[in-house]
Amino acid sequence: MRGITDFIKERPLIPVLAAAVIIRLIYLFIYLSSPQWNQIMVDSLFHDRWARAIAGGDFWGHEVFFRAPLYIYLLAGIYALFGHSFLAARIFGHLLGLFSILFTYKLTDRLASKKAAAIAAAFHAFYPIAIYFEGELLSETLFMMLVEWSLLLFISGNGSNRNRTLFLSGIAIGLAAITRALILPLTILYFVWIFLKKETAAQSLKSAAILAAAIIIPILPVTVRNYAVSGQFVTVAASGGVNFYIGNNGEADGLSASLPSIGPDWQIGDLQYLARVETGRNLSASEMSDFWLAKGTRWILDHKGDFIRLYIKRLYFCLNNFEVSNNRNLAYFFSQNPLLHYNPLNFSLILSLAAMGLAGLIISRRFNRSFLFLSLFAAGYLLLISLFFINSRFRLPVIPIVFLFGAIGIIDFAERVGQRKVTLQTILLPALGLLAFWFSHTNFYRIDRVNSESGLFNEANFYLAKGDFENALAKYRDLLVKNPRYPEVNLNLGAAFMKTGLTDSAEVYFRKELQFFPEEAQAYSNLASLYYLKNRPLEADSCADMAINLKPNLPDGYLVKVRILNSLNRADNIGTILSEAEKYIGKFPRLWLDAGIIYSEHGEYEKAISCLSTVISAEPEAIESGIGGFDYSRDVFDLGRIKGRAYYQLGYIYGIKGNLQQSIAMSNRAIALDSNQIEAYINLGHAYIVAGEIAQARSILDSGLKRFPNNEYLLNLLRLCK
C-alpha cells in the first residue's frame, strides 16, 4: 500500500490522466445513447461537411478559407482513416483534451510544484465545459492545447535549450494561428517579453527572429494556398471582418452571432448579398472581410458610448459563471447529461481559487516574471475576444491559466489553515476569493440562465431536416408553449405540417410567422409553394413575388416562381426570372434544372438543352468558403443527384430528337450519378432497343429490375429484347 502511495506522490499525473480517461469514456457512453449524438449544427455542421469534402478528395479546395483550416484537415484525416464516424471524431477531441491536461500539469509543475500541478490537472480533467467541448466537432480544444504548448515552451526556454524551445514555441503559435487566427495579435506580447529580458540587443534580435521564423512556417503554406486558388492575399482566413461586425453594430448584444436584419440564422450568401447591395458589386473574400471590418469600425467611431457599454458587458461575461451558449444551448444539453449536470466544478469556483492564488503570490512576493507573463497573456486574450462577441468556448484558452493559479490558491489556503494562525492573509485571501465568487455569480444584465428555447429549436430543426416529422412537431410545440413569438418556430412548424400533407395547418403557422415577423421572406416562399400545390396560382404568384422582393438572394423564391409561371401558362417569362436570379444567386443548378424540365415539357428543346447544359457544367460549391456549410436545409453534396436528373432529361430530349448515341451517353451518365432514377433505366433501355443494341438493352434492363423489381415498363421493354 505504501508503495502505491509513494508512486502516486512521485507520479501524480498518471492517476489524474487515468481518471480523465475514465470520466471521458463514461461521458461518451452517456452521449452515445442520447438523441443529440447526431445533432451537429452551425459550426460543427460546417466543419463536418468541409472535412467530408477533403476526405472525399477535394484536398486543396477552390476558394479562400473562410475559417482557419488546421482542425478541419485533422478531422478529414480521421474520416479518411475511420470513415464518417462521429465516435472517431469525438474520441480524437478527447485525446486532444488529454494532451491539454498534460500541458496544464507541466506548466503548473514548472512554475509551482508537483502537488499544485496535480490539482490543476485534476481541475482540467473534471471541468465539465472542457469535457463537453472536447466531444464536439469544434476547433477550441485543439486551439487551447496549442496555446498551452506555446506558453509552456516559451516560459521553459533557458540556457542552452533557449533557441530550440523558442523555435518550438513559435511552431506552436503558428499552428494555433491556423486553428484560430485570433492568436496572432497576442504574439506582440511574446516579442515584447523577449526584448524585456536581460540580454544584449543582438541576442534579443536573434531570439525574436527565431520566434518569428517559426511562427511563419505553419502559416505560410496556408497563405500561399489562399493566393494560389484565388489570387487574393489572405493570411489565414476571411472570417475576421465578419465576426468583428457581428460584435459591433447597432443590434449587437455581445453574446450572440446575430446579424442585423437577418438574425442568428445567417448564411454566407446573406453576407455577400448585403455587401453587394451597399457597394454595387460582388466582393472577393478578402474584400468582404475588409468591408465588414470597416463597417464595424465605423459603427464604433460613430457610437463610442454604445461601444464602451457593449465592451464592458462582454468583459463582464468573460468573468461570469454563466456559460454563454453558441452552437448549442448548453443549459439544455447539460440538463440531459447527468455527468455534466451534477458536476460541481464550475468557473466561479476556480476563479475564486485563482484570485486567492494570484493575490497570495503577489503578497508573498513569489509573483515572478513567468507568472506575470501568463497573467498578461490571459488578460490580453480576454480583452481581445471582447472586441468581437462572447461565448463559452471562446474563453477556453485562458482556463488552464486559471487552473494553475487556482491550484496555487487552494494549496496556500490549506497551508495557512494548517498553521492555525490568524493573520491578515488568512482573512484577506478567502475574502477576496468569496468576492470573486460572488462577482462571477452576479447577473447584472438579467440573463435567463436556464433558457432552453434555442436548444428546443435546434433539436426540432434537426428532426425536421432528417424527416422525423413527429419529433419535430413535438419539439416545436414545446417551444411554442414557452415562447409563441420565437423567431422561425411558426415558420418551421408550418414546414413540418406541409411535409406531412397537412396544408391547412401549414398555412395557419406560415401566416402566424408573418404576423410576428412581416418581412420573413421564407414564410412568403413557403406560402407560395403551398398555394401552388393547392392550385391557387394567383395567390402563389403574389407570395413568390413578395419573397423575391424581400430577399432577392433566397433561392426558394425563384424555384417556386418558375413553377408558378408554368402553371399560369407564362413559361415565356421564365428566362426573365433566370436572369434576375443570376444577379443574386448565380446559376443556381436546381433552378436551371427546373427551367430545363419545364422547357422540355413545352417542346422548347433548345432552351431546355441550354438550361440543362448549364446544370451539368456547374462546379461544386467551395465548401471551404462557407457557402451552404452552415445550413441544415441544404445538402452540399446533392449536386451529383441534380446533375443526374439533368443528364436523364437530356437523354430523354436527345431520344425524342432521334440522336440515339447522345441519348445513350446522357442516360448512362444519369445512372452513374444517381442510380435511383428508374426513368433513366427506361430511357436507356428503350434507346438501346431502337439502336438495335439488344444485348446492351437486356443488360441495362436487368440491372434496373434488380433495383426496381416487377416494374411494368422495364418488364415490357425486356420482353421486346427476346
C-alpha positions, -999 to +999 in steps of 0.1 A: +000+000+000+028+024+009+045+016-025+013+027-043+011+059-022+048+067-029+042+060-067+013+084-068+033+111-049+061+107-073+040+105-105+007+122-097-001+129-133-007+091-140-038+088-117-051+121-129-049+111-166-064+077-157-093+095-140-096+118-170-098+088-194-125+071-173-147+101-170-145+107-207-154+071-215-184+075-192-193+107-209-191+092-244-212+062-233-240+085-220-237+108-250-238+079-275-272+068-263-285+104-264-307+116-294-283+146-296-254+124-306-260+131-343-273+166-339-244+186-351-252+222-361-239+255-372-200+255-368-199+217-361-220+211-392-198+232-413-166+215-400-182+181-407-191+189-442-158+205-450-139+176-436-160+151-455-152+170-487-115+169-480-116+132-471-136+127-503-107+140-525-112+178-525-080+184-507-070+218-519-104+234-524-111+263-547-117+295-527-101+314-498-106+297-464-135+312-445-123+296-413-087+286-402-082+251-416-060+230-393-087+214-372-108+206-403-079+189-421-071+168-390-108+159-388-107+150-425-077+127-417-099+110-390-127+105-416-102+091-442-090+065-416-122+056-399-150+067-423-176+093-415-177+085-378-188+109-351-174+085-325-139+086-340-141+124-343-152+128-307-125+103-294-100+124-313-112+155-295-109+138-261-073+127-270-065+164-277-080+171-243-057+146-226-027+163-241-041+196-229-043+182-194-007+171-197+003+206-206-017+220-177+003+197-154+037+206-170+030+243-169+020+243-133+048+219-123+073+242-140+061+273-121+048+259-088+051+223-075+040+187-083+012+190-058-001+221-075+003+206-109-017+175-099-045+197-086-045+219-117-045+189-139-074+174-119-094+206-123-088+202-161-097+165-161-131+170-144-140+205-157-174+199-174-171+226-201-137+212-212-152+177-213-181+189-234-161+209-260-137+180-264-166+160-277-178+185-302-166+190-338-151+223-329-116+237-330-114+251-295-098+220-278-070+219-304-066+257-301-064+255-263-038+227-264-016+246-289-018+278-269-008+259-238+021+242-256+034+276-268+032+291-233+049+261-217+078+262-243+082+300-241+084+300-204+106+269-201+133+280-225+166+289-207+203+285-212+215+261-240+180+250-250+167+286-254+168+287-292+152+252-295+123+260-272+118+294-288+116+277-322+091+251-310+071+278-292+068+296-325+057+265-343+030+260-317+019+296-321+018+292-359-002+260-356-026+278-332-029+306-357-041+282-385-066+268-360-079+302-349-061+333-363-072+353-332-039+343-315-018+365-339-023+399-322-011+383-289+022+374-305+032+410-298+034+400-261+059+373-268+082+396-287+079+424-261+088+398-235+119+388-254+132+424-256+124+430-219+147+400-210+181+410-197+200+402-229+221+421-254+203+437-283+219+412-306+207+383-285+172+397-283+171+402-321+182+367-327+156+353-303+129+374-320+140+363-354+139+326-344+104+330-329+091+350-360+105+324-385+090+295-365+055+313-364+056+318-401+064+282-410+029+268-404+011+299-416+030+304-449+016+273-467-020+285-459-013+320-472+003+306-503-026+282-509-051+310-505-033+331-530-028+302-554-066+293-556-079+328-556-053+354-564-061+371-530-037+377-502-054+363-471-030+353-443-052+325-428-090+330-432-115+356-443-140+355-414-123+381-391-141+411-405-175+394-404-170+383-368-159+418-358-190+434-374-213+408-357-199+420-323-201+457-332-233+470-347-265+487-336-283+455-328-254+436-313-260+421-278-224+410-273-233+374-267-247+361-300-236+357-336-266+376-349-266+399-380-288+430-382-320+424-402-312+387-406-307+374-371-286+344-359-296+322-389-274+339-415-255+323-443-225+334-463-249+342-492-266+368-469-232+385-463-224+386-500-258+400-508-258+427-482-223+437-492-233+438-529-264+460-521-242+485-503-212+485-527-230+478-560-207+449-569-196+414-559-167+414-535-139+389-532-134+370-499-106+395-488-127+425-498-157+410-479-137+407-447-124+443-452-159+456-459-174+442-427-143+452-406-147+488-419-184+487-412-179+476-376-151+502-372-174+530-384-201+520-360-176+521-331-164+556-341-200+569-345-213+552-313-184+554-289-206+553-258-226+523-270-194+505-279-179+511-244-211+498-227-211+468-250-174+461-245-178+463-207-207+438-210-185+414-229-157+417-204-182+410-176-193+378-192-157+367-197-155+365-159-191+353-153-201+318-142-227+318-169-216+296-198-228+316-229-242+293-255-234+295-292-239+265-315-260+245-289-279+255-258-256+245-231-281+246-203-305+223-222-277+199-232-262+198-197-296+191-181-299+159-202-264+146-193-260+137-156-222+137-157-222+173-167-253+184-149-243+172-114-206+181-118-199+207-090-168+222-107-177+255-123-160+287-135-169+307-103-152+281-081-119+280-100-120+318-105-123+324-067-094+300-060-074+317-088-080+351-072-067+338-039-037+322-055-028+352-076-032+376-046-012+352-024+017+351-049+018+389-050+016+394-012+043+368-006+065+382-033+065+350-053+049+366-083+078+362-108+082+371-144+066+339-156+035+344-136+034+380-149+036+368-185+008+343-180-013+369-163-007+394-191-015+368-217-048+358-201-058+395-196-048+403-232-067+374-246-099+383-227-095+419-238-091+408-274-120+384-276-142+411-261-138+431-293-159+405-310-187+386-292-185+363-262-195+327-257-183+298-235-158+282-259-140+314-267-126+318-232-113+282-231-076+291-238-073+310-206-089+284-184-057+263-179-041+295-165-070+299-141-065+262-131-028+270-124-035+299-101-065+281-086-043+252-076-018+275-060-046+292-042-060+260-027-026+249-016-018+282+000-051+283+018-047+248+031-013+256+044-024+287+062-053+269+078-029+241+088-007+267+106-037+276+128-026+312+129-049+341+122-031+366+101-042+394+077-036+370+048-058+342+062-086+367+064-080+387+033-074+360+008-106+340+015-125+372+015-110+380-019-120+346-032-155+350-019-157+384-036-146+369-069-171+340-065-199+365-058-190+387-087-188+357-111-223+347-099-239+381-103-265+387-131-263+424-137-277+420-172-306+398-161-297+369-184-321+339-183-295+313-172-318+283-177-334+293-210-338+262-231-356+278-261-327+277-286-320+241-275-355+230-283-355+250-316-322+234-328-333+200-318-366+204-337-347+217-368-325+186-367-355+163-367-372+183-395-340+181-417-338+143-411-375+138-420-386+128-384-417+150-385-433+135-354-404+145-332-400+178-350-437+187-344-434+177-307-403+199-301-418+229-320-450+227-299-430+225-267-412+257-278-444+274-287-456+268-251-425+286-238-424+314-264-451+317-291-431+345-308-398+327-310-383+336-345-389+309-372-407+284-349-441+290-365-423+290-399-407+257-393-437+242-376-457+251-408-430+234-429-433+202-408-471+202-413-466+208-450-442+179-453-469+156-437-496+168-461-515+189-435-515+220-457-543+239-439-523+237-406-492+247-425-509+278-438-520+288-403-485+287-390-469+304-420-494+333-415-487+334-378-449+337-386-458+367-408-480+382-381-449+383-358-423+389-385-439+406-415-407+406-436-399+369-433-392+361-470-391+323-463-427+324-450-439+340-482-419+315-503-434+286-483-469+301-488-462+303-525-453+266-526-484+258-505-508+277-528-491+262-558-499+227-545-535+238-538-539+250-573-542+286-563-517+301-588-525+338-585-521+338-547-490+317-551-476+342-576-482+371-553-464+354-524-435+343-546-430+380-557-431+391-521-404+365-512-381+376-541-386+413-533-379+409-496-349+387-501-335+385-537-308+361-526-333+334-514-332+306-540-366+292-528-385+322-541-372+317-577-377+280-576-414+283-568-418+313-591-408+293-623-432+265-614-460+290-609-452+307-642-456+273-659-489+267-642-501+301-654-491+293-689-464+321-687-434+299-693-421+325-717-413+347-687-390+320-671-360+335-689-365+368-672-366+351-638-334+332-646-317+364-655-329+381-623-319+352-601-284+350-617-277+385-604-281+374-568-276+336-566-256+329-598-267+300-620-282+280-591-282+244-605-316+234-591-333+264-606-318+259-640-328+222-638-364+230-631-364+255-660-349+229-683-376+204-674-403+229-680-389+240-713-387+203-724-423+197-714-433+226-737-412+212-766-387+241-764-358+217-767-331+241-775-339+263-745-341+231-724-307+218-736-292+252-728-305+252-693-296+216-686-261+220-701-257+248-676-266+224-648-241+196-659-213+222-662-219+236-627-189+233-603-195+221-567-198+249-542-165+257-525-173+243-490-142+259-476-157+293-483-186+286-460-213+286-487-241+263-477-220+248-450-240+262-420-274+254-434-292+223-423-318+226-450-292+224-477-273+193-487-240+205-501-234+170-516-266+169-537-251+184-569-244+149-582-281+140-579-291+173-596-267+166-624-280+131-627-315+144-632-303+168-658-284+141-677-316+120-677-336+149-691-310+155-718-311+117-726-349+120-730-347+151-752-320+136-775-341+104-778-370+124-790-348+143-814-335+110-828-299+114-816-297+079-801-259+080-793-263+112-774-294+098-757-275+067-747-245+087-734-266+111-714-287+082-699-256+062-689-242+093-672-275+098-654-275+063-639-238+067-629-246+098-609-279+087-594-288+050-598-322+056-582-337+071-613-359+045-628-368+067-657-331+067-667-331+029-670-363+030-690-349+057-713-316+040-718-331+005-724-355+020-750-327+039-767-306+007-769-335-013-784-342+014-810-305+015-819-305-023-823-281-029-794-302-057-779-275-072-756-268-038-741-305-032-737-310-065-719-281-058-696-293-024-685-329-036-681-317-065-659-298-040-638-328-018-635-350-047-624-326-056-597-332-022-582-369-019-592-383-054-593-416-060-612-416-026-628-440-028-657-421-005-680-388-023-675-405-057-679-423-047-711-390-034-726-372-066-716-399-086-735-390-067-766-354-079-763-364-116-767 
